[in-house]
Amino acid sequence: MAKYLDPKADVTFKKVFGEHKNLVISLLNALLPLDEGKQVESIEYLPPEMVPETPLGKNSIVDVRCEETGGRKFIVEMQMEWFPDFKQRVLLNSAKAYVRQLPKGNDYQLLQPVYSLNLVNHTFEPDMDGYYHYYHLVHDLDSNKVLDGLHIVFVELPKFKAKNLTEKKMQVLWLRFLTEIDRDGADDVSQDLLDNPQTGEALEIIRESGLNDVERAAYEGFWDRVSIETTKKAYEDRLVAERDAANAERDAANAERDAANAERDAANAERDAAIEKMRQDKLDTARNLKAMNLSVDQIATATGLTAPLIETL
């Protein structure tokens, strides 16, 4: 029985989409927001670009770059773990690919769109139901007004569910191809994936028996690195969570202390106000008694004020 390896690993992903033009063309046409009549028909591979090491290590990024015969540029990445700056990194690489098309002095009209397809094996938009996220430059009041330059797509693979989908057939098939086989591989796959010419060819490529010893070692090494990166990120996330919890506890204690201080200050203010009112009432009484020609001693006895103070009234 054939065993199929996870296509998300770098060695298998590159064997499928970095060496077989027909398969990456099928993937692009299935997952990119291309208008009717603007499907990709032919491509040439471009040299992979060196990218800066990310907080999770460069090994979790698979990079396939190609150019259409007509000039459009395509970047395909398989990202195993999400990190906060990934969107900015994708935007930067897309912008660089767009700018590099135009040697100094050439016509801006020659610029062709850049499409960046990013397959992410992580849920990074938990508050959104959809798994497909398309970003492009569009007018804020009229969505028909578009600056055709950068097209960036993120696909959250863990959110993809094959049942009851209305997406086009090949999008579903390619996403099933990417999600139905895990890192331990699979001894069998769905017959409809085998029967489809594109996914069937891709499955044949990722058969374990089709990898040489070096490729098998690279496959295992990739998952070892991903495990290390995932463990490291989980540890760092736990430290951040513990720090945030400690800060929240400290803030709560400070808030409780501030509330107690505020309550004490309010009580003191109320007491001081009552004392001042009582004092003013005694002064007013003393003035009234003085106006009635009572003696200082009589007024002092009635109000409790001192004789010197009464004499100043």
VMD Tcl script that draws the C-alpha trace (Angstrom):
set ca {
  {0.00 0.00 0.00}
  {1.31 3.45 -0.92}
  {2.18 5.90 1.83}
  {1.80 9.60 1.10}
  {3.79 12.28 2.91}
  {2.51 15.62 4.14}
  {2.71 18.08 1.21}
  {3.19 21.04 3.58}
  {6.79 20.08 4.38}
  {9.42 22.02 2.45}
  {10.81 19.08 0.47}
  {7.38 17.77 -0.61}
  {5.86 21.19 -1.28}
  {8.78 22.20 -3.47}
  {8.76 18.89 -5.33}
  {5.11 19.41 -6.19}
  {4.87 23.13 -6.85}
  {8.48 24.15 -7.37}
  {9.27 21.55 -10.04}
  {6.00 21.01 -11.91}
  {4.72 24.06 -13.74}
  {1.35 22.55 -14.56}
  {0.63 21.94 -10.87}
  {1.58 25.39 -9.61}
  {-0.47 26.88 -12.48}
  {-3.46 24.81 -11.34}
  {-2.93 25.91 -7.72}
  {-2.69 29.59 -8.71}
  {-5.81 29.44 -10.87}
  {-7.71 27.67 -8.09}
  {-6.76 29.95 -5.19}
  {-6.07 33.38 -6.63}
  {-8.85 35.94 -7.29}
  {-8.30 36.03 -11.05}
  {-10.96 37.52 -13.30}
  {-12.67 35.45 -15.97}
  {-10.40 35.13 -18.98}
  {-7.27 36.03 -16.98}
  {-6.29 32.56 -15.82}
  {-2.61 31.68 -15.71}
  {-1.61 29.64 -18.75}
  {2.17 29.42 -18.64}
  {4.91 30.34 -16.18}
  {8.65 30.33 -15.71}
  {10.23 29.70 -12.33}
  {12.25 32.51 -10.77}
  {15.18 31.99 -8.39}
  {13.97 31.82 -4.78}
  {14.69 34.98 -2.87}
  {16.66 34.93 0.36}
  {14.44 36.22 3.14}
  {15.36 37.43 6.63}
  {15.19 34.85 9.39}
  {11.92 35.11 11.26}
  {11.34 34.76 15.01}
  {10.31 31.15 14.33}
  {13.22 30.29 12.08}
  {13.50 30.35 8.32}
  {12.81 26.62 7.97}
  {9.06 27.00 8.39}
  {8.78 29.06 5.21}
  {8.51 27.48 1.76}
  {8.97 29.89 -1.10}
  {8.03 29.30 -4.77}
  {8.35 32.21 -7.18}
  {7.32 32.28 -10.80}
  {6.50 34.66 -13.61}
  {3.78 34.38 -16.21}
  {4.72 34.66 -19.85}
  {2.69 37.88 -19.92}
  {4.66 39.33 -17.02}
  {2.51 38.82 -13.91}
  {4.55 37.74 -10.88}
  {3.49 35.03 -8.43}
  {4.82 34.21 -4.98}
  {3.64 31.07 -3.18}
  {4.52 30.43 0.46}
  {3.71 27.63 2.86}
  {3.94 28.97 6.43}
  {3.69 26.42 9.22}
  {3.42 28.83 12.14}
  {2.05 32.36 12.33}
  {4.04 35.20 13.81}
  {2.93 38.83 14.35}
  {5.02 40.40 11.59}
  {4.20 37.87 8.88}
  {1.70 40.12 7.08}
  {4.23 42.95 6.96}
  {6.89 40.58 5.67}
  {4.56 39.37 2.90}
  {3.67 42.96 1.98}
  {7.35 43.92 1.82}
  {8.28 40.98 -0.41}
  {5.33 41.67 -2.71}
  {6.25 45.35 -2.97}
  {9.89 44.46 -3.71}
  {8.79 42.10 -6.50}
  {6.63 44.90 -7.95}
  {9.36 47.55 -7.83}
  {12.07 45.33 -9.32}
  {10.13 45.04 -12.56}
  {10.96 48.61 -13.55}
  {14.57 49.43 -14.42}
  {15.43 53.12 -14.21}
  {13.90 55.16 -17.03}
  {11.32 52.60 -18.14}
  {7.60 53.24 -18.62}
  {5.40 52.71 -15.55}
  {2.78 51.21 -17.85}
  {5.02 48.14 -18.15}
  {4.48 47.21 -14.51}
  {2.59 43.94 -14.06}
  {0.58 42.86 -10.98}
  {2.18 40.78 -8.25}
  {0.13 38.01 -6.64}
  {1.20 36.62 -3.27}
  {-0.46 33.37 -2.17}
  {0.24 32.48 1.46}
  {-0.92 29.13 2.80}
  {-0.80 29.22 6.59}
  {-1.07 26.11 8.76}
  {-2.31 28.19 11.67}
  {-5.44 30.10 12.65}
  {-4.47 33.76 12.85}
  {-7.94 35.38 12.49}
  {-9.91 33.56 15.21}
  {-12.69 36.16 15.20}
  {-13.46 35.60 11.51}
  {-15.31 32.57 10.17}
  {-13.79 32.51 6.69}
  {-10.47 30.87 5.87}
  {-9.77 32.98 2.76}
  {-8.45 36.54 3.16}
  {-7.83 38.72 0.09}
  {-6.10 42.11 0.36}
  {-5.72 44.62 -2.46}
  {-5.81 48.39 -3.04}
  {-9.42 49.51 -3.38}
  {-11.15 52.89 -3.09}
  {-12.76 53.31 0.34}
  {-16.05 54.56 -1.16}
  {-16.26 52.74 -4.48}
  {-15.05 49.13 -4.54}
  {-15.02 49.22 -8.34}
  {-12.08 51.63 -8.22}
  {-8.98 49.47 -7.82}
  {-5.24 50.14 -8.12}
  {-4.09 46.98 -9.86}
  {-0.65 46.27 -8.42}
  {-0.47 44.11 -5.31}
  {-2.80 41.19 -4.63}
  {-2.21 39.33 -1.37}
  {-4.08 36.22 -0.29}
  {-3.83 34.42 3.06}
  {-5.43 31.00 3.50}
  {-5.97 29.64 7.03}
  {-5.69 25.91 6.37}
  {-7.02 24.76 9.80}
  {-10.33 26.53 9.10}
  {-10.89 24.79 5.80}
  {-13.71 22.25 5.86}
  {-14.43 20.26 2.72}
  {-18.14 19.71 3.38}
  {-20.87 22.00 2.09}
  {-18.50 24.34 0.27}
  {-19.53 26.43 -2.71}
  {-15.97 27.23 -3.82}
  {-14.78 26.09 -7.23}
  {-13.88 22.43 -7.50}
  {-10.10 22.77 -7.86}
  {-9.84 25.12 -4.88}
  {-11.51 22.49 -2.71}
  {-9.37 19.69 -4.14}
  {-6.09 21.53 -3.63}
  {-7.01 22.52 -0.09}
  {-7.98 18.95 0.66}
  {-4.66 17.82 -0.78}
  {-2.89 20.18 1.64}
  {-4.96 19.36 4.72}
  {-5.92 15.67 4.62}
  {-2.39 14.31 5.11}
  {-0.55 15.11 8.33}
  {3.14 14.99 9.22}
  {3.04 11.22 9.87}
  {1.80 10.60 6.36}
  {-1.20 8.58 5.18}
  {-1.54 5.04 3.88}
  {-4.55 5.94 1.76}
  {-6.23 9.04 0.41}
  {-9.63 9.85 -1.00}
  {-10.33 8.37 -4.40}
  {-11.54 11.69 -5.82}
  {-8.11 13.19 -5.10}
  {-6.48 10.27 -6.90}
  {-8.88 10.51 -9.84}
  {-8.33 14.22 -10.49}
  {-5.43 14.63 -12.95}
  {-3.74 17.48 -11.04}
  {-4.09 16.27 -7.45}
  {-3.51 12.68 -8.59}
  {-0.17 13.71 -10.13}
  {0.72 15.65 -6.98}
  {-0.07 12.62 -4.81}
  {2.19 10.46 -6.93}
  {5.01 12.96 -6.35}
  {4.66 12.86 -2.54}
  {4.63 9.08 -2.26}
  {7.19 8.08 0.32}
  {8.72 5.59 -2.09}
  {9.42 8.44 -4.50}
  {11.83 10.21 -2.13}
  {15.50 9.37 -1.99}
  {17.43 9.05 1.27}
  {18.47 12.69 1.28}
  {14.90 13.86 0.70}
  {13.57 11.57 3.45}
  {16.14 12.96 5.87}
  {15.16 16.49 4.84}
  {11.48 15.63 5.40}
  {12.11 14.33 8.92}
  {14.45 17.22 9.66}
  {11.81 19.72 8.62}
  {9.28 18.36 11.09}
  {11.91 18.22 13.83}
  {12.59 21.91 13.28}
  {8.88 22.73 13.20}
  {8.43 20.86 16.49}
  {11.27 22.82 18.06}
  {9.88 26.10 16.77}
  {6.36 25.24 17.93}
  {7.61 24.23 21.37}
  {9.69 27.39 21.61}
  {6.73 29.55 20.60}
  {4.45 27.76 23.10}
  {7.01 28.38 25.84}
  {7.35 32.04 24.86}
  {3.56 32.40 24.70}
  {3.29 30.85 28.19}
  {5.87 33.30 29.54}
  {3.97 36.19 27.97}
  {0.68 34.88 29.39}
  {2.23 34.52 32.87}
  {3.68 38.01 32.63}
  {0.34 39.43 31.50}
  {-1.44 37.59 34.33}
  {1.06 38.97 36.86}
  {0.61 42.45 35.44}
  {-3.17 42.09 35.56}
  {-2.98 40.91 39.17}
  {-0.72 43.84 40.04}
  {-3.03 46.26 38.26}
  {-6.03 44.80 40.10}
  {-4.24 45.19 43.43}
  {-3.31 48.77 42.52}
  {-6.89 49.48 41.49}
  {-8.17 48.01 44.76}
  {-5.66 50.12 46.71}
  {-6.61 53.24 44.75}
  {-10.28 52.54 45.38}
  {-9.63 52.15 49.12}
  {-7.62 55.38 49.14}
  {-10.37 57.16 47.25}
  {-12.98 55.85 49.69}
  {-10.84 56.98 52.63}
  {-10.28 60.40 51.06}
  {-14.02 60.76 50.43}
  {-14.79 59.86 54.05}
  {-12.20 62.34 55.31}
  {-13.58 65.03 53.04}
  {-17.11 64.32 54.26}
  {-15.93 64.44 57.88}
  {-14.02 67.70 57.30}
  {-17.06 69.20 55.58}
  {-19.30 68.21 58.53}
  {-16.83 69.70 61.01}
  {-16.59 72.93 59.02}
  {-20.38 73.15 58.78}
  {-20.71 72.63 62.54}
  {-18.12 75.38 63.11}
  {-19.93 77.79 60.77}
  {-23.24 77.00 62.51}
  {-21.69 77.87 65.90}
  {-20.28 81.10 64.53}
  {-23.66 82.04 63.05}
  {-25.33 81.25 66.41}
  {-22.73 83.29 68.27}
  {-23.30 86.25 65.98}
  {-27.05 86.05 66.53}
  {-26.64 85.83 70.31}
  {-24.19 88.70 70.26}
  {-26.71 90.75 68.30}
  {-29.18 90.00 71.12}
  {-26.72 91.63 73.58}
  {-25.91 88.42 75.46}
  {-22.63 88.45 77.31}
  {-19.52 86.77 76.00}
  {-19.64 84.25 78.86}
  {-23.26 83.38 78.04}
  {-22.45 82.96 74.35}
  {-19.39 80.83 75.13}
  {-21.53 78.60 77.36}
  {-24.20 78.25 74.63}
  {-21.87 77.60 71.66}
  {-18.70 76.21 73.16}
  {-16.65 78.88 71.37}
  {-13.81 80.62 73.15}
  {-14.27 84.14 74.49}
  {-11.44 85.63 72.35}
  {-13.06 84.21 69.19}
  {-16.52 85.50 70.17}
  {-15.08 88.93 70.74}
  {-13.81 89.05 67.12}
  {-17.27 88.42 65.67}
}
mol new
graphics top color blue
foreach p $ca { graphics top sphere $p radius 0.5 }
foreach p [lrange $ca 0 end-1] q [lrange $ca 1 end] { graphics top cylinder $p $q radius 0.2 }
display resetview
